[in-house]
Amino acid sequence: MSSHTFPDDRSYTEDHEWVLVAPGSAIPDEPVRVGITSVAAESLGDLVFIDLPEVGATIVAGESCGEVESTKTVSELYPPVSGRVTIVNTAALDDPGLVTSDPYGEGWLFAVLPTESGVLLTAAEYAEKYGEQ
C-alpha cells in the first residue's frame, strides 16, 4: 500500500472521515465540509455510487448518514460532527471518481452547520493509526 499524507488543517475520525475543522479549535458557526480520507478512498477502490444526506437534514456524529458504494463494497458514512446539512457536492454525486482522485479537495461530500463534534483526531493521530497500512 502507498503511504498517505493527511492535510493538518482538518480533523479526522476513526471511521475514515474528515471535517474541515482545525484540531482543537471551537466548533465554528459556519458550515464545514466533510469527506472521506485517502485511506478510505484507496480501500474502497472505484466508486460507482454515493448516497448523501439531503440538504436540511439533521445528522448526528457517529450515526450513519449515507453510504459510498464501490465495485467491491458498500461503506457507511459516519459524520464527524452533528448538525444540519447545508449543501451536498453535486459534482461528486455526478462523478464519484472525484472522491477517489481528490478526497481532500474536489471530492468533498457535503457541508454541515455543526452543533457538536464527535471524537476527532489530528492528522498526526490519524496517520499514526492508519497512515502506513
C-alpha positions in Angstrom: 0.0 0.0 0.0 1.1 3.5 -0.6 1.8 5.9 2.2 -0.6 8.8 2.8 -0.3 12.4 3.6 -3.1 13.9 5.6 -3.8 17.7 5.5 -3.4 19.1 9.0 -5.9 21.9 8.6 -8.7 19.5 9.4 -9.8 16.7 11.9 -10.3 13.0 11.3 -12.3 10.2 12.6 -11.6 6.5 13.2 -14.3 5.8 10.6 -12.1 7.5 7.9 -14.0 10.7 7.5 -12.6 14.2 7.7 -14.1 17.5 8.7 -12.7 20.9 7.9 -12.3 22.0 11.5 -8.8 22.6 12.7 -7.8 20.2 15.5 -8.6 21.7 19.0 -10.5 24.6 17.7 -14.0 25.5 18.7 -17.0 24.4 16.7 -17.4 27.0 14.0 -20.7 28.9 13.5 -20.5 28.4 9.8 -20.8 25.3 7.6 -17.8 23.0 7.3 -17.1 20.4 4.6 -17.0 16.7 5.3 -15.4 14.0 3.2 -13.7 10.6 3.3 -9.9 10.1 3.7 -7.5 8.9 1.2 -7.2 5.7 3.2 -10.9 5.0 2.8 -10.9 6.1 -0.9 -8.0 3.7 -1.6 -9.5 0.8 0.2 -12.9 1.3 -1.5 -11.4 1.4 -5.0 -13.6 2.7 -7.9 -16.6 4.4 -6.5 -19.8 3.9 -8.5 -22.5 5.5 -6.4 -22.7 7.9 -3.4 -25.8 8.4 -1.2 -25.6 11.6 0.8 -27.9 13.2 3.3 -30.4 15.7 2.0 -29.9 19.4 2.4 -31.7 20.5 5.6 -31.3 17.0 7.2 -30.0 16.8 10.7 -27.2 14.4 11.1 -25.6 13.0 14.3 -21.9 12.4 14.8 -21.1 8.7 14.6 -24.6 7.7 13.2 -24.7 6.6 9.6 -26.0 9.4 7.3 -25.3 7.9 3.9 -23.0 5.5 2.0 -20.4 5.2 -0.7 -20.6 2.2 -3.0 -17.7 0.9 -5.0 -17.3 -2.0 -7.4 -16.1 -4.0 -4.3 -18.2 -3.0 -1.4 -20.6 -0.5 0.3 -19.4 1.6 3.1 -21.5 3.6 5.5 -20.7 7.3 6.1 -20.4 8.4 9.7 -20.3 12.1 10.1 -17.6 13.6 12.3 -19.9 16.3 13.6 -23.6 16.7 14.4 -25.6 19.4 12.8 -27.7 20.4 9.8 -26.6 19.6 6.2 -26.4 22.9 4.2 -25.1 21.7 0.9 -24.1 18.5 -0.9 -21.4 18.2 -3.5 -23.4 17.5 -6.7 -20.2 17.2 -8.7 -19.2 14.2 -6.5 -22.7 12.7 -6.9 -22.4 13.1 -10.7 -18.9 11.8 -10.8 -18.0 9.6 -7.8 -14.5 9.3 -9.2 -13.7 12.7 -7.8 -13.9 11.3 -4.3 -11.2 8.8 -5.2 -9.0 11.1 -7.2 -9.2 14.2 -4.9 -10.7 13.2 -1.5 -9.5 16.4 0.3 -10.4 18.8 -2.5 -13.0 18.4 -5.2 -14.1 15.1 -3.8 -15.6 16.5 -0.6 -19.1 15.1 0.1 -21.3 17.6 2.0 -21.2 20.6 4.3 -22.8 20.8 7.7 -23.6 23.6 10.1 -22.1 21.9 13.2 -23.7 21.9 16.7 -21.2 19.5 18.3 -18.4 17.2 17.3 -17.8 13.5 17.8 -14.4 12.1 18.6 -11.9 13.8 16.4 -8.3 13.0 15.7 -5.5 15.3 14.5 -3.7 14.4 11.2 -0.8 13.0 13.2 -3.1 10.9 15.4 -4.9 9.6 12.3 -1.6 8.9 10.5 -0.3 7.0 13.4 -3.2 4.6 13.3 -3.8 4.4 9.6 -1.0 6.2 7.6 1.1 3.1 6.9 -1.2 0.2 6.1 
